[in-house]
């Protein structure tokens, strides 16, 4: 059951990545709670990647065989926490759920500086699980 969930989450990551990379027109539609479908897809993909790692690679059986895998487990928990908070933090930076920055003067929220913070936050949220995965694969190959 755990493998099925991990594979399902991996497929969700791939679907989200393909939709976002292709710029599919469905991404502009408004989804549940007034949030654009593209934001839902990005947020789901960002959450699914560390969740799939936690279920598939760093589960209890692997940690019992090699206790050092616990370091990767803790790192993935941190990445999952960041992924869960990504949408809320992005809303705080943009001031809206569409994550549109209107270049407002006199306010940090929605400014060009907030847009650069959003870019760095999004890049870090996406890169952290990938970095942990690469380090795990290097560790397993040694």
C-alpha positions, 0 to 999 in steps of 0.5 A: 500500500505504501509503494502504491501511494509513493508511486501515485505521488510520483505520478502526480509530480510528473503530471504537475510538471508537464502541465506547468512546463507546457503552459496548458490553458487549463492552468489559467482557470479558476479552481476551488476557493478562487485559486487558479488551477496552475497554483493548485498544480504547482502546490500539489507537485511541490508537496507530492515530491517530498511526500513520495520520498518519505513514503518510498525511500525513507520509510521505517524499514529502510531507517531500521536497516541503516539509521543514517537514512534518518538524516534524509528523513528529517531533511525531507520532513523539512522540505515537506513543511516548506512545501506545505507553507509555500502557498501561504508564504506566497500569498503573504508576499503577493497579497493575492492567491493568484500570486500576481505582483502589481509593483506597488510603491510604498508597500513590500507586499506585491512589490518587485522586491517581494516578487524576487523573494517569491522567486527564491522561495519557489526555487528553494521549495522545488530544489530542496527535495531534489537536492536531498534525493541527489545526496541520498542517491550518492550516499547509497552508491558509496 
